[in-house]
């Protein structure tokens, strides 16, 4: 019999395979939720940042890289409604970078953000690597027992919300690719988009507030991109979704620099790395003051696994086009 | 004024600098110790394994690499007297390795060891990297409140103990460098040394037993090498040490393959990666049955920061020659 040529699985398929094969029960959310004591659970997340894949040193400063390494993990913790407490940093670094002041700047940027969020560095590891820089950022947070928000709680009829403008980080990446850099003299609109990519602001307070108000039935942070991250909620919750193109918030600086409306929408739908929160809330709570200033972009449906987008072209099925490593 | 050319700090100096600069209170032990509940503390450790620095794929199998990635972290947890519970695995992997069955074997070896130790994989991350393989292994353990064994509790007069033969892992590394490989037909003595290097056995039960018996006043696992790891205990405890060359246990398979006695002793003193436990115990407890079968290699002294080795050549100061990345 002829051997079939098999395509390697994508990362999500691979992780589903490992999870099923070894009977893992705590995999599949942004964070693992572990029992702490009678009052609290711990949530823990790990994020790899690999040079030339997740960042380029020609594009960022050591300080901004340190900031981002922590920010991406704080964002995961925020998406569960937990408060970040402790962190570990494992860094593999080449001899050349070791002899430079790269790590000093990195730790400076990291600690500046850590101080704002009351996070303490408690461990990690340092290793040499032949070339480049690899960072693994681990953050541990705490949340009242049983209250961590998961991906899996969305119900048909729930409203779908995002916390702020989308696409800015992806637009910043495009600008970096076109040669724009962050400096004292960078045009403010350009700088805002570059900053969205290089030094994102995790929505830590908002995540806690939404959990305290018992508003979010499901939540993730927008790291892969709306089309992908909303699919994660739909998969985990066993539901579908309908979103409206004209309700997706896009910042004015983005609109003034990218004028093609299809490109703009694609940046917002598939861009990723905005690190805004995407969550669902029961329609009964749609008048809650906690939702003021947030953006209702659609609703959860019973059409399992299907995400529709409604625009002036009518209704279309939204393909998952978020970032994948493999 | 002429600018001084400064040598980059070694990794221990660098970490001491970061710890002091940012007022970190939980850095410096094998594991960070975090409060859990009224009865327990959590201990957490992270270990990077970088291709060509910490392992070579030409020398090991994917299964043995998975085993070792977990074993090194279980060993850190054991050195605090805690029981390992949860793990996170972050893996940066090249496109080529992704398309191979490397990760399947890796997870297979990892889970086989995890099952023995009751450890559950709860999270981590996967990323692409231009070339090679980088693994960050994070393990979380649990220990009765206030009972985690640290590096800092050694007192002058305490006996110094190691849990088993030293130098085998370093000898295995030498054999790999000379072209020996693990196979069905490998000579048993050679295979034992290769296995000590490629698939070390963490002393998890012993670490817990020593803590339960309230025996260890300080403890570390032998990852960097005896001369370096004993210095870590002396630094943290503010003491010195005297060890006896003829009491350092060396396995018969090692003695039969490496016949130069200076080389043998150097392997045992500086080799590293044996993942045996090194601990101190009060002299009042030297007859404890829990110490049966373990090796008393010397004693803690008040000669702060100085480690002496006594051999038939007399007393000499032992330099720190364990493994350093930088």
Interface residues (C-beta under 8 A of the other chain):
Chain A: X8 X11 X14 X15 X18 X21 X22 X24 X25 X26 X27 X31 X32 X34 X36 X37 X38 X42 X44 X45 X46 X47 X48 X49 X50 X51 X52 X53 X54 X86 X88 X90 X91 X92 X95 X98 X99 X103 X107 X111 X120 X121 X122 X123 X124 X125 X126 X127 X128 X129 X130 X131 X132 X134 X136 X138 X140 X325 X326
Chain B: X8 X11 X14 X15 X18 X21 X22 X24 X25 X26 X27 X31 X32 X34 X36 X37 X38 X42 X44 X45 X46 X47 X48 X49 X50 X52 X53 X54 X86 X88 X90 X91 X92 X95 X98 X99 X103 X107 X111 X120 X121 X122 X123 X124 X125 X126 X127 X128 X129 X130 X131 X132 X134 X136 X138 X140 X325 X326
